[in-house]
Amino acid sequence: MMEAESEAADILGRAWSFLVAGEERQFQGNTGYEDIIEESYSYDSTVGNHQHVGVGDLVVVRNGKEALGAGFVEALHVLPDQEKVRSRCPYCRSTGFKERVTMQPRFWCSRCKHAFDAPDTETLWVTAFRAHYGGTWQPLDGCLDKTHLGELSLSRSDQQSIKKMHRRRTLDAIEVRGVRLPPFREISQANGEGPQRLPGGRRRAEATARRGQDGFRRALVHQYGLICAVTGAAPAEVLEAAHLRPFAETEQHRVEEGLILRSDVHRLFDSGLLAIDSELVVHVAPSLAGHEVYSALSGVPLRIPRDAPIDRTAVADHHAATVATW
Ligand SMILES: [Zn+2]
């Protein structure tokens, strides 16, 4: 769908999605600088749309399957006259061939189905770019998938590394899923080296990778967004997948038997100090009456859609077992 963006959106900046390759967490650009997905993205002048990305633009970083996170471009580092070696399939000239782990010949072209020992190479001069967004980065943890991103895209091609997105609709989609982007801030580029890497970047990258390995949490984030079912939107770092039935009893990861809960609420839920009845209303143990932060949650309706696929029997069973101890 091609929808014209309003003039106001153009004044405020544009929106892009940046593709990172496969499962790789890091990307070695032309400059030898190692990108951390949570901080910056490198590309060069051979990439479509490279000339349109600017400071203040919204970016959503995606892999082939889903959105990893979002932020605003705080600084753009431009490195002119960079040498780039480009490899091509010797049969069809495609750049889309793969290196194989064990099989010989080493390379295989998915376009013309030829295998070969060495690609043809050519050297070209490019301008390299690095867009920094780490100071405003918020993990999305897959709460928007490939299909959602396609609906927010203003470009029909799936192949583009940098795709134009509809800014307002993308911001709305992120907001609805509980993600709270901080206001845009520009980083000073006074020093010649450009903005420095944030000290927490690598730690955040490792934490993101860890969360990504939890299939149950991934499925629940996809269903509910980054929203605690009891307390509402919260940073990805404190949101956990809670089992409505003790995991040991079922050994299954059914979305119907899970909820996204903030880590402290999750702990109360597992400790029998907080329960949810079959009408999806929260109850807090009388012993927490002195803790206003938690006693205030008593009587609050669960923050999930009416038609959410939740197993009410599992909720009721947990509730009965829990309140019996109060
Ligand atoms: Zn080929």
Boltz pocket constraint, residues with backbone or C-beta under 6 A from the ligand:
constraints:
  - pocket:
      binder: B
      contacts: [[A, 89], [A, 90], [A, 91], [A, 92], [A, 93], [A, 94], [A, 109], [A, 110], [A, 111], [A, 112], [A, 113], [A, 114]]
      max_distance: 6.0
